[in-house]
């Protein structure tokens, strides 16, 4: 389990590094990785917003 989490952490850090490098005019592959990283972040933000919206309109618990 720790190995999987470390792998995810490496991908996140590498993606953030590519975003910074792309802002400074990096090569085409860096801009592609940066676009994928930013897109994944937007998807996660959208999913979290929908999850919160769905749980607040539930109207209580399922007792």
Legacy VTK file of the C-alpha trace (Angstrom):
# vtk DataFile Version 3.0
C-alpha trace
ASCII
DATASET POLYDATA
POINTS 63 float
0.000 0.000 0.000
2.836 2.403 0.818
4.461 1.695 -2.543
1.235 2.655 -4.348
0.948 5.886 -2.364
4.582 6.735 -3.081
3.961 6.107 -6.772
0.978 8.459 -6.761
3.038 11.072 -4.933
5.801 10.813 -7.544
3.262 11.306 -10.356
1.737 14.325 -8.619
5.104 15.975 -8.020
6.230 15.258 -11.586
2.968 16.683 -12.952
3.370 19.850 -10.905
6.938 20.165 -12.117
5.758 19.860 -15.711
3.154 22.575 -15.149
5.851 24.949 -13.896
8.223 24.009 -16.715
5.477 24.448 -19.328
4.744 27.937 -17.991
8.379 28.782 -18.724
8.131 27.483 -22.301
9.156 23.849 -22.045
9.115 21.323 -24.878
5.925 19.995 -26.424
5.792 16.819 -24.305
6.039 18.886 -21.119
3.115 21.044 -22.237
1.117 17.868 -22.953
1.835 16.441 -19.496
0.986 19.806 -17.934
-2.330 19.899 -19.798
-3.149 16.378 -18.593
-2.220 17.321 -15.028
-4.385 20.444 -15.070
-7.243 18.518 -16.682
-7.064 15.816 -14.020
-7.143 18.511 -11.339
-10.249 20.061 -12.883
-11.949 16.656 -13.040
-11.179 16.001 -9.385
-12.446 19.449 -8.410
-15.657 18.898 -10.383
-16.171 15.444 -8.851
-15.642 16.786 -5.329
-18.089 19.630 -5.936
-20.729 17.167 -7.171
-20.089 14.812 -4.255
-20.593 17.626 -1.760
-23.708 18.828 -3.536
-25.158 15.303 -3.560
-24.468 14.615 0.103
-25.922 17.948 1.315
-29.232 17.377 -0.484
-29.636 13.857 0.949
-31.830 15.108 3.755
-30.429 13.034 6.585
-29.232 9.527 7.120
-30.442 6.147 6.029
-31.448 4.875 9.484
LINES 1 64
63 0 1 2 3 4 5 6 7 8 9 10 11 12 13 14 15 16 17 18 19 20 21 22 23 24 25 26 27 28 29 30 31 32 33 34 35 36 37 38 39 40 41 42 43 44 45 46 47 48 49 50 51 52 53 54 55 56 57 58 59 60 61 62
